[in-house]
Amino acid sequence: MALNYGVNIMSDEDIIFETVGEKAQAMYDAEKAGEKCMVNVPFPIGWIAGVDVGQIRISNNRLDDVKITKSHITGHLAFEVQKADD
């Protein structure tokens, strides 16, 4: 299991899914293809690689709280919970 402590691995060339529909479609497509993904787990763990997309469960009403990107290097999805703007 690869861990990444505090290093931002996203680049400007990564695809960022903005809408709930885009995020849901990206997750559906990745799950159907049996892809792996990366998940950001809050401190102290960091990024975990090699997670099956099929293990990710996010309800539609919470998709706005998750940043989902597709890496231009690996072509795999990355999930990161975003703090609410209060």
KAURDA-V930845 format. One record per backbone hydrogen bond with DSSP energy under -0.5 kcal/mol. CO is the residue of the C=O (numbers start at 1). NH is the residue of the N-H. If there is no record, write none. Layout:
# KAURDA-V930845
CO|NH ; CO|NH
This chain:
# KAURDA-V930845
2|49 ; 4|6 ; 4|47 ; 6|8 ; 7|9 ; 11|14 ; 14|16 ; 15|17 ; 15|70 ; 16|18 ; 17|68 ; 19|23 ; 20|24 ; 21|25 ; 22|26 ; 23|27 ; 24|28 ; 25|29 ; 26|30 ; 27|31 ; 28|32 ; 29|33 ; 30|35 ; 31|34 ; 35|53 ; 37|50 ; 37|51 ; 38|79 ; 39|41 ; 39|48 ; 40|81 ; 41|46 ; 42|45 ; 46|41 ; 47|4 ; 48|39 ; 51|37 ; 52|55 ; 53|56 ; 59|62 ; 59|63 ; 60|63 ; 62|65 ; 63|66 ; 65|82 ; 66|68 ; 67|69 ; 67|80 ; 68|17 ; 69|71 ; 69|78 ; 70|15 ; 71|75 ; 76|71 ; 77|38 ; 78|69 ; 79|40 ; 80|67 ; 84|86
